[in-house]
Amino acid sequence: MDHNISSFVAEESLIIGETTILCIEVLRNKFGCCILEGSTGTLKILMQDISLSISKSDETNMIAESLILVNNPQVCLVSIRLEEASYNHIDRVCSNNDCKLELQPADRYRHANDVQLLSVENHRGITILKNLMASASDSTFVTTSTISCLLAWLNKNHKNELEDDTTTMLPLRSNEMIHQVEILDLKDRAFIDEDSLFSLNVFPQMQKMGNDKLVQNACFSVWELLGRDLSEMGKKKLRSWITGPLTNKEMILKRYGIIRTLLNRNNVSLFADLQTAARHMPNVISIMNQLQKGKATVSSWNSLAEFLARNLQVYLLVSMLHYDRSKQNIFSRIQQMVDPKTLKKLSVRINDVIDLETSREMKSITIRNGVDLRLDNCRNVYNRLETILCDVAKDAEIAILNSLAEGGIEIDAINESLVNAVYIPQLGYLVTLEVEFDKAEWIVQNLQWDEIFRTETNIYYKNYRVDELDKQFGDIHTLIFDLKIEVLHTFQNHILEQSEMLCICGHLLAELEVLLSFAYVSESNNYVEPEITEKECVLEVEEGRHALYETMVDTYIPNSVNLNGGRFSSVDSTPWSENGFKRIAILTGANQSGKSVFLTQNGLIVLLAQIGCFVPAKWAKIGIVDRILSRIRTRETMSKDQSTFALDSLQMAKCLSLATEKSLILVDEFGKGTDIVDGPALFGSIVSVLSEDQKCPRIIGCTHFHELFKDGILSEDLLGVKHYTTAILVNQEEQSQTIKVHEENFGITFLYSVQEGISRKSFGIYCAKVCGIDRSITARADKLASLINQGYDIVDFCGRLTETEITHSKKNQEIIKRFLLWDLDLERTTDASDLKEKLRSVIYPPD
């Protein structure tokens, strides 16, 4: 690969401790990776390298893209050995997701022994590492090499970070940045590519504008629909679920079971209380990481106290739910893994040790009295320090007066501002005199005070009295600070002993929080539980609705789709198309009649079903989908130098190469952007070839290529293909009139309902009229369209001359003949005015 590694050094500085880093390697037809979440110090690793098939590049692209979309890293490390095609694909995905791609030299992947230096804090992490190293020469060889590369990268970049930070004294080794090790599980997950996430509006793409109530209540993305009021951990969990839908039926049904339980009428009040208790739950993993690094703040302790209290509340509410306690689910796991006694003790202990209310007011951690006797004594001294220093100042004043009197200098009193006693941390206790006091030098010599330093206004001294305070109390402020740190450190270690259990609680509550959101959305929007099957290639939805569009309108017209493709070939080897089964749906209809909405509607229903949420429909049966692929929207940017049709073709090629029998492909008007022969030919060929494929995926496509629906091409009797059309009502009289653009649906009434059949007309010219294109243009278009529909050769027909044009042509020919017969050589002496008259008679001869 011909890339300059140095060119990939980050221009902007990264805070290593807060960065998520993905490291990828492909070697010997195996894929390995690891992910470090810097904010939590968690290293996620594969427990077995992924074996790649013959299509190594495509599989590498698919897995890498999914990892980037799910984990949202800021840095992606790849080996310089990576194939050019895979590098280009990963680079494109990284660019679209604010992730910096860095090439790594091959030797960074060769230090597997460095992995043994990792030291984690819990038994689970130690066990995972032992299993990893036990098979490092075989099934985890590539994954182990990615950890080696990650550690080398951390060492190099952290060293640079330290060189820029002159306040840091000791470097932190890369292995010390990792506190936990978790398994990165890619099994039982469907792949949904970046184009499909974009086309289905999974993540926000626009900002709401205006204060219209309808707009404010509308959801423009799945993220907004399901992620309202989620905590930081809840949002991370939701992102991983919607970018990696489940393919395991049992796991999907468990999530459905949780939603059923929450919506059970016996749990109505508990459901509402659980929503309140789980909403905006503090991120305990981040808190534990702050404690581990010794960077806990007042906010950290407040958040931990809140987490413990709300965790206990959730535990109590879950214990009161009516659910099947014989089944293993999120409720039973909360009951089994959460220790309420420990949570209660920790909660009480935090309040006993830290005065949270005073800490919030003072914006500094305050240790309660009675926690440490030494700290209490020091604080008592510190609180009495003003009185003690006043006594020292009075003693100094008396000593000065006595000394002056002994020297024969009579002074009745000394101005109080001239002599004082102060405490300065690290310097200790001092007596101070104002510089203006003219007897200062004499007194110092006579009383044998030691000058420590002076300012423009005061001179600071040590005398026997403040020396006694130094010996008796010491540097009291520093002592208090040190004792406070000691108490907090001991207490932090006590909390960290329960770190593993608290982190487990955090993950469980994040999962519960997302499921509570699923249940709330399902109940609010009248969703139903779909039927899931692993053996049948089906997509049957009765009265389905678009999960997003229905939030934007007062009334949404539901539509059904019925694709029954029989059993998968792994279950039944009989050709599916010969048994009357349908796996391909082709949708036709007028422009603006809802075809694209229908496509994305069904894509979202499948996505929602496989993340474990109910779906917007009256009834649905869905065969498990392993990949959701689409060619719906073209994303053109200045960084892409291909034409629109080339980008469409790349998307379509990706769909066809990645699709399996269990995949779902959504195709919206593929073939536009090229000539009137190639476009329909490509679309028709795709449908025809796939309809004969024994491993044909489920496909929903829409098109305006009506010439394809003739006998022998994509006719209604084509095996395996089902035809749908969008219904409209046409008023021919109104349609011929001038379009009134301010009147909605003038001439055509869009019913937005889908029914079986084929539409023979797209009404594109009518759409153009409604959009405001000049009437003279649309009138000419109407005429040309009519000629084409009547079977005329449009070029030949438009090349014919009218009677008027023929007459005009004959007149012009006569003029040309007269002009050619005019001998201009005879007109050499003719003046200009006469010459003009003769020319006029040639062009306009007298009758």
C-alpha angles and dihedrals in degrees: 000000000000103000130127107237094202090061090068097063109124116260091201122056118251124209097228094202091059100039128104110219128193120197121193134185133174116196135156091358090304129116122214133174146161134196128209119200100203095192092061101025090236121150115201118198139177113249090212133021114251114245112225123215128221090289090065097157095050093048092046090052093048096049094043092048091050092049092051094047094046100043100031096213123192092212130035119193120200133174121255085234091069115120116260094240093052092045092053092048094049090045090054093049091047092050091053092049103045092252122140114226116213127187115221128204115250094242091067088069094056104072102087091154089070088069089066089064091068112114117193129182107227135062093238092057093047091051093049091051092048091052090047094053093043089065098030091119094050131015097013099035096115095042091050090052091054090055088051090052092047092053091049091050091049092051093050097045095040089053089054090048091053092049088057092047110067092181093067113091106178124041118233111228117231093244089056091060090066116079103160137031122206135176117257103217118199096164121108092021127124121221119238113179128221094256091055093048087053096044094047092047092236093155127035115278101168140034122240113252127201133012098265108143092225092053093046092051093045123099116220096185141027087243090059092043096053103022104061113132093359119149123240091266091043091055091050090051092048092049092053091049098049094044092046109037117192124259095183110097094204092054092048092050091051089059090048088052091055091052091049090051093049092048093046108122089233089062100045098115093038090052091056092046091049091052090053094045095048098041114115093355111190117255101253094182091059089047092052090050091053091050091049091053093044091242099118114144135190087270090053093055092044090051092048092050090049091048092052093047095048092042089057090048091051091047091053093047092048090051088056095051122110105237141131102277092190091071126079110238142129092289094052091045091053089050092048103039102036114081106205093188092056091045090050092048092049092047092050091044093053091052091046093051103035126045095218096183094051090042091056091049095045093037087226132094109265121199114214122241115262095037095098123011093206091053091048092052092049092049090049089054091047091050090051093044095099091057092045092050091048089056091049090050091050091049089051091049092051091047090052093049092048092048092050091048091051088052091054094252112132116209118159095203143345123238107258091230092058097067127037143149122230141177119223117184113248091009095061129206120350141178115223134199128189115252089232091067101104095200094056097104092047092049093049092054093044096045094037095233117168116231111225102179141322139218132198091277108024144037118214122212143181118222135170092271097056089041087060090052090051090053095042102043106011122198092338098184093050090046091053091048093048093047090047090052090047092052093046092046092052091046092046090054089051090053093044090057084072094041095112093051092046092050090050088052089051093053092046093050092047089053091047091048092056092047090050087054090050091051093047094050091044092052096041095049099037097246123173133216109256125221111246125205131181098193105047128074095220140139109179118163123171116204094345121185134203107257093216106030093052088063090057101053136053093229127027122193110221123220135196134222127193117193111161107174097172124237123334115266090245087064101034123021094195111116104263098211094055091061094059095260121147126215101158126066119191116195124199132173148115123318112269092019096119106266096135091045089054091052096049091040092063093041090055092047090056092046093049092046093053097046087058101258127127116252136236101253143092090244136347139185116192131184110217111272118211097189133022109204130172148183100194112114128030114221107207120186136163088253091064114075096185124105121253092257091049091053090048090050092050090053091048092048090051091052093050095045096047099039121107131184089273096051131106119221122192115196123185115191098322111185099046116123097052134071125304093257104043096046098055090039092057095045093046092047093052092052094043096048095045092047088062095044115106089213096047113157124221109276132188113186137165129203146168094212096116092168088073094067096077127113112289097020120061097334124155091262094058108127117247095012127108121195125217131178136190114244123235138167115229125203103197093190094053092041091061092053128085108287114246101211093194090060112080117233094357106180096003128056113205110214093186090214125128122219137166116277143065127280114218096194135049099195089221093153091053089051089051090052091052090049090057105256111161114276094231089059095047091046091055089046090052090053094048092047090051091052092049092049089052090056099252121152096247094205093049094042095048089047093061118104124231122227090257091050090049092051090047090049092053091052090051091050091054090051091051091050093051091047093051091049092053109101103215092185088075090056097064092112096039113113121236098257093052090045090055091051092052091048090051090052089052093052097035106028118191115261 
